[in-house]
Amino acid sequence: MTTRPESLSSAPAGALQGRIASAIAQADGWIGFDRFMAMALYEPGLGYYARSSPKFGAMPQSGSDFVTAPELSPLFGRVLAAQVAEALQVTGTDEVWEFGAGSGALAQQLLEALGERVRRYVIVDVSGSLRARQQARLAVWGGTVQWAAELPAHIEGVVVGNEVLDAMPVQLLARHGGQAGGVWHERGVVLQDGAFAWADRPTDLRPPLEIEGPQDYLTEIHPQGQAFVRTLADRLQRGAAFLIDYGFPESEYYHPQRHMGTVMCHRGHVADSDPLADVGEKDITAHVDFTGIALAAQEAGLEVLGYTTQAHFLYNCGLGPLLDQAGPVERATAAKLVLEHEMGELFKVIALGKGEAWEPMGFAQGDRSHRL
């Protein structure tokens, strides 16, 4: 096992760090990064998403750490509602299921736009603190909005998830020595001199593509995200799902030049690449391998109905006329949703369906399913 002392962060302190340290000790001194990430984000009562900090917001002055599309502009949910309405009609359903509803902003926007077309809006969120914020924000809808801690055996309706997949724990794989004769390791976390440190151990795990080149290479694989999609496929009896996140098809994700991986942290609207520092006080994410998501969905019985950039999706669903009607400030803010150097190109939308395939409006132009 190879340790990398140059990656040491400050010494573990506090209940969460202590609990992670105990988990490392109980696992013979090493845990995979996926377990570390899961504990850092979701450990009950201690993890980042169990904390009562604002997290979501447009400006750091609010105490938030990052902004998502619904907080950036209410036009996001209003436009997405057009796609959801079409999906409800095509699938003959009247329920919306949202995963990881954050502050409740997207739920509010969808409920306002969809009105009586939604009989029940169910939020699945593991964060108790966020659930409390959602309940306060959505109280006006009464019993229409409900919360669930896990999926039921059967779902009929339209599923939405904005920036959900990127927060699912990933495994880190590191290649030392290049393509010719290089050895793959799984990168995990140990305690060294009282601090968290990286440590690699040989593994049979591999990325889905062969990585060319002589360089060392660090990347992620996404078993939990793919397992989520398989579970969704098992439970979704009738309906469709729209998942929105930042990421790439596997040909871009595992490109030889992307040799440092995609794991990033966010705190106070500042990004950094050290998840071993300030554990529990910042978000940890990884980009999404949309090819892996699509393949897992198809293998589990879902149809891939479309895949495109967020910009194409929003314009296809009617954003253009709304921008024309908006004031200059609202237009400038909403433009970040579609500008190439903002969210427009990096963020993608994938649509999955159960039953007979159909063509959602969001993919009428610019569908990239053939690139998956």
VOGU-3710 file (C-alpha; in Angstrom, 3 decimals, decimal comma):
1> mttrpeslss> 0,000/0,000/0,000  1,425/3,360/-1,035  0,816/6,399/1,162  1,186/9,948/-0,043  2,185/12,201/2,868  2,196/15,279/0,647  -1,624/15,084/0,652  -1,982/15,458/4,419  -4,621/17,868/5,689  -4,976/19,340/9,162
11> apagalqgri> -5,321/16,834/11,989  -8,796/15,328/12,463  -10,799/17,185/15,084  -14,444/17,065/16,031  -17,109/14,389/16,155  -17,305/13,691/12,423  -13,544/13,428/12,002  -13,403/11,177/15,028  -16,080/8,909/13,634  -14,250/8,635/10,317
21> asaiaqadgw> -11,019/7,898/12,181  -12,803/5,107/14,055  -14,113/3,680/10,777  -10,561/3,668/9,414  -9,254/1,899/12,505  -12,015/-0,718/12,336  -11,212/-1,358/8,658  -7,583/-2,281/9,331  -6,335/1,250/8,724  -7,789/1,981/5,258
31> igfdrfmama> -11,196/2,918/3,824  -12,071/3,536/0,196  -12,752/7,100/-0,852  -16,393/6,238/-1,517  -16,906/5,423/2,157  -14,982/8,523/3,235  -17,109/10,691/0,923  -20,331/9,095/2,151  -19,439/9,786/5,777  -18,217/13,323/5,080
41> lyepglgyya> -21,475/14,201/3,347  -24,168/12,045/4,911  -23,102/10,731/8,326  -26,278/11,149/10,434  -26,153/14,271/12,561  -22,605/15,132/11,492  -22,077/15,078/7,705  -22,157/18,123/5,460  -25,739/17,536/4,358  -26,812/16,921/7,950
51> rsspkfgamp> -25,606/20,385/8,967  -28,008/23,334/9,155  -25,801/25,690/7,098  -27,492/27,385/4,102  -25,507/25,476/1,406  -27,575/26,765/-1,536  -27,534/30,431/-2,500  -26,510/32,884/-5,192  -24,021/34,857/-3,085  -21,471/33,867/-0,414
61> qsgsdfvtap> -22,783/36,668/1,836  -25,793/34,441/2,552  -23,476/31,876/4,125  -24,086/29,507/1,221  -21,446/27,378/-0,476  -22,668/27,077/-4,077  -25,528/27,977/-6,378  -27,719/25,593/-8,350  -29,899/26,477/-11,314  -33,193/26,918/-9,387
71> elsplfgrvl> -31,555/29,410/-7,000  -29,918/31,187/-9,921  -33,157/31,870/-11,788  -36,821/30,902/-11,301  -37,018/30,529/-15,076  -35,190/27,213/-14,716  -38,084/25,509/-12,954  -40,662/27,272/-15,076  -39,071/25,927/-18,259  -38,467/22,453/-16,817
81> aaqvaealqv> -42,164/22,397/-15,900  -43,066/22,412/-19,599  -41,132/19,172/-20,056  -42,588/17,654/-16,895  -46,115/18,565/-18,015  -45,562/16,864/-21,353  -44,178/13,774/-19,618  -47,145/13,600/-17,248  -49,516/13,739/-20,189  -47,670/11,202/-22,343
91> tgtdevwefg> -47,261/8,703/-19,501  -50,759/9,235/-18,123  -49,515/9,978/-14,612  -50,101/12,759/-12,075  -47,234/12,457/-9,578  -43,808/14,122/-9,496  -40,926/12,642/-7,526  -37,940/14,885/-6,821  -34,660/13,526/-5,480  -32,386/15,799/-3,458
101> agsgalaqql> -34,679/18,835/-3,413  -32,131/21,121/-1,741  -33,715/24,350/-0,541  -37,056/23,469/-2,149  -36,647/26,141/-4,829  -37,156/23,773/-7,753  -40,167/22,140/-6,119  -41,718/25,566/-5,596  -41,138/26,557/-9,211  -42,548/23,298/-10,575
111> lealgervrr> -45,602/23,366/-8,322  -46,383/26,963/-9,257  -46,131/26,193/-12,955  -47,855/22,799/-13,011  -50,788/23,583/-10,733  -53,518/20,975/-10,652  -51,708/18,702/-13,099  -49,819/17,363/-10,056  -51,896/15,367/-7,597  -48,915/14,502/-5,406
121> yvivdvsgsl> -45,356/15,850/-5,236  -43,002/13,563/-3,317  -39,540/14,647/-2,187  -36,896/12,043/-1,376  -34,094/13,654/0,622  -31,727/12,135/3,179  -30,988/15,473/4,867  -33,151/16,259/7,866  -32,030/19,891/7,978  -32,870/20,409/4,311
131> rarqqarlav> -36,213/18,681/4,761  -37,121/21,243/7,425  -36,296/24,086/5,020  -38,330/22,433/2,284  -41,333/21,950/4,556  -41,325/25,621/5,551  -41,003/26,788/1,951  -43,650/24,449/0,547  -46,198/24,603/3,382  -48,719/26,478/1,214
141> wggtvqwaae> -49,259/23,316/-0,872  -50,349/21,345/2,170  -50,799/17,618/1,666  -49,927/17,786/-2,041  -46,258/17,767/-1,019  -45,023/14,727/0,863  -41,636/13,436/1,975  -40,142/9,972/1,801  -36,908/8,635/3,252  -36,651/5,900/0,618
151> lpahiegvvv> -38,272/4,689/-2,558  -41,511/2,704/-2,346  -41,881/-0,589/-4,160  -43,699/1,058/-7,078  -43,606/4,532/-8,645  -45,827/5,912/-11,361  -44,988/9,462/-12,352  -42,245/11,816/-13,468  -38,931/11,805/-11,615  -36,665/14,866/-11,526
161> gnevldampv> -33,188/15,181/-10,059  -31,095/18,330/-10,356  -27,482/17,903/-9,209  -28,172/14,632/-7,450  -25,843/12,215/-9,224  -22,738/14,368/-8,655  -23,154/14,069/-4,876  -23,195/10,271/-4,869  -19,975/8,733/-3,513  -17,416/7,576/-6,073
171> qllarhggqa> -14,460/5,236/-6,004  -11,065/6,647/-6,966  -8,735/4,701/-9,256  -5,093/5,671/-9,758  -2,708/4,277/-12,358  1,001/4,470/-11,697  3,465/3,910/-14,523  1,397/4,636/-17,616  -0,473/2,397/-20,012  2,449/0,094/-20,751
181> ggvwhergvv> 2,959/-1,954/-17,614  1,108/0,472/-15,360  -0,598/-0,829/-12,228  -4,066/0,302/-11,142  -4,759/1,093/-7,494  -7,828/2,095/-5,547  -7,179/5,313/-3,689  -8,456/5,477/-0,149  -7,914/7,290/3,124  -5,723/6,423/6,123
191> lqdgafawad> -4,616/8,149/9,296  -0,996/9,225/9,300  0,480/11,131/12,243  -3,039/11,998/13,367  -4,128/13,408/10,011  -6,100/12,083/7,059  -3,867/11,038/4,155  -4,258/9,368/0,781  -3,172/5,754/0,426  -3,310/3,519/-2,659
201> rptdlrpple> -3,626/-0,242/-2,803  -3,624/-2,562/-5,849  -7,042/-3,400/-7,254  -8,697/-5,383/-10,013  -11,095/-2,481/-10,611  -10,703/-0,626/-13,907  -12,260/2,356/-15,668  -14,700/1,373/-18,444  -12,211/2,496/-21,113  -8,518/1,786/-21,601
211> iegpqdylte> -6,591/4,989/-20,848  -3,834/5,642/-23,366  -0,570/7,387/-22,618  2,504/7,117/-20,386  1,198/9,455/-17,682  -0,006/8,623/-14,199  -3,780/8,807/-14,173  -6,436/9,503/-11,518  -10,143/9,043/-12,194  -13,440/7,900/-10,714
221> ihpqgqafvr> -15,901/5,079/-11,211  -19,548/5,436/-10,200  -21,081/2,221/-8,829  -23,454/4,087/-6,486  -24,830/6,377/-9,170  -25,390/3,404/-11,462  -26,992/1,433/-8,614  -29,364/4,360/-8,024  -30,487/4,235/-11,661  -30,987/0,451/-11,490
231> tladrlqrga> -33,116/0,852/-8,375  -35,120/3,580/-10,069  -35,665/1,296/-13,050  -36,890/-1,451/-10,752  -39,384/0,806/-8,955  -40,617/2,946/-11,863  -43,604/1,087/-13,282  -44,810/3,865/-15,558  -43,355/7,301/-16,227  -40,119/9,098/-17,038
241> aflidygfpe> -37,067/10,542/-15,301  -35,084/13,709/-16,079  -31,650/13,916/-14,453  -29,661/17,150/-14,765  -26,019/17,412/-13,766  -22,520/18,295/-14,860  -20,557/15,585/-16,600  -19,527/13,922/-19,845  -19,969/10,803/-21,954  -17,275/8,251/-21,143
251> seyyhpqrhm> -15,146/9,115/-24,206  -14,642/12,588/-22,722  -14,704/11,534/-19,068  -11,853/9,050/-19,497  -9,879/11,096/-22,004  -6,096/10,744/-21,590  -5,774/14,473/-20,890  -8,258/14,310/-17,976  -5,626/12,737/-15,760  -6,358/14,443/-12,436
261> gtvmchrghv> -9,941/13,234/-11,985  -12,977/15,433/-11,364  -13,471/15,399/-7,573  -14,023/18,954/-6,330  -15,124/20,638/-3,114  -17,200/23,783/-2,667  -17,314/26,134/0,310  -18,293/29,784/0,373  -18,562/29,772/-3,458  -14,866/28,848/-3,698
271> adsdpladvg> -13,792/25,537/-5,225  -10,847/23,425/-4,099  -9,573/19,922/-4,832  -8,750/18,671/-1,313  -11,604/16,615/0,189  -9,409/15,651/3,155  -9,446/19,210/4,520  -12,321/20,800/6,472  -14,233/17,539/6,440  -17,962/18,044/6,928
281> ekditahvdf> -17,755/21,783/6,312  -17,879/21,703/2,501  -19,510/19,862/-0,356  -17,674/17,089/-2,217  -18,695/16,248/-5,778  -17,577/14,399/-8,893  -18,676/14,829/-12,493  -21,142/12,304/-13,898  -20,252/9,582/-16,405  -23,460/9,779/-18,437
291> tgialaaqea> -22,547/6,754/-20,562  -22,416/4,648/-17,423  -25,782/6,032/-16,316  -27,333/5,309/-19,721  -25,980/1,747/-19,862  -27,127/0,985/-16,313  -30,581/2,319/-17,169  -30,865/0,265/-20,352  -29,626/-2,916/-18,676  -32,290/-2,444/-15,989
301> glevlgyttq> -35,141/-1,956/-18,464  -35,355/1,807/-19,024  -35,308/3,529/-22,395  -32,907/6,415/-22,988  -35,290/9,062/-24,354  -32,688/11,769/-24,880  -29,373/13,283/-23,844  -28,304/16,848/-24,508  -26,749/19,950/-23,002  -28,683/22,060/-20,531
311> ahflyncglg> -28,646/24,925/-23,023  -30,287/22,889/-25,786  -32,770/21,392/-23,331  -33,912/24,728/-21,915  -34,218/26,397/-25,305  -36,169/23,410/-26,635  -38,561/23,748/-23,692  -39,246/27,439/-24,305  -36,603/29,502/-22,524  -36,043/31,851/-25,489
321> plldqagpve> -39,427/33,675/-25,360  -39,191/33,968/-21,575  -35,754/35,619/-21,876  -37,191/38,059/-24,438  -39,896/39,057/-21,940  -37,545/39,309/-18,936  -36,012/42,509/-17,612  -32,295/43,134/-18,086  -31,225/41,885/-14,645  -33,357/38,742/-14,804
331> rataaklvle> -32,222/38,104/-18,372  -28,546/38,428/-17,459  -28,931/36,049/-14,532  -30,927/33,476/-16,463  -28,437/33,614/-19,332  -25,939/31,828/-17,067  -28,134/28,760/-17,406  -27,310/28,491/-21,117  -24,028/30,301/-21,758  -21,320/27,890/-22,872
341> hemgelfkvi> -18,766/29,110/-20,316  -21,340/28,964/-17,485  -23,834/26,071/-17,128  -24,971/25,700/-20,720  -22,422/23,197/-22,027  -20,998/21,473/-18,942  -24,437/20,597/-17,559  -26,300/17,812/-19,357  -29,817/16,406/-19,222  -30,606/12,732/-19,666
351> algkgeawep> -34,173/11,456/-19,983  -35,112/7,884/-19,117  -38,495/6,232/-19,581  -40,375/3,068/-18,705  -42,644/1,732/-21,407  -42,950/2,694/-25,034  -40,273/5,159/-26,193  -41,311/8,717/-27,099  -39,540/11,958/-27,993  -39,552/14,567/-25,198
361> mgfaqgdrsh> -39,615/18,211/-26,307  -36,364/18,975/-24,504  -34,373/16,952/-27,033  -36,006/18,125/-30,265  -32,793/19,888/-31,302  -29,256/18,949/-30,282  -29,891/15,429/-28,992  -26,509/13,798/-28,284  -27,665/10,303/-27,443  -25,450/8,978/-30,219
371> rl> -22,373/10,231/-28,320  -23,070/8,227/-25,179
//
